[in-house]
């Protein structure tokens, strides 16, 4: 579960471990991912219009990029925060795990 929490989707491993705080981690990660992707799509769209549109200029594209810079900064910050929170949860889950498996009768 710790690997899922860190490598695939922060919060999912925490939820699978039975901790409801994982829902907050996952929500934070999804919002951060969406905002970061919005910013990246603005950059890609500006580059594509610069390549394909004869009337596009770099100043307009830079203004558009700066207009959406908040989304990139907040999105990246939320993603890093969610990943870090999931790391703390993963370490806590590993430390609280039973050292020996239970004996089945």
C-alpha angles and dihedrals in degrees: 000000000000091000091051089049093053106029107032114023125348110231098024094090091046091053091047088053089058098255115134092204086078089076090061091048092050093047091050091049094049093049091047092048093049093049092047092049090049090056093046091049090053090052093047091046091051092050092048092050089048090055099041105030118073093200097050116108133195094241093061092047092049090051091051091048092050090047090061097037090105089064092053094047097045093041094051091045093051092047093051091045092050091047091049092048089050089050091055090048091049092051090048092050092050092048092049095047118113113262094216126033116250117264112250117217 
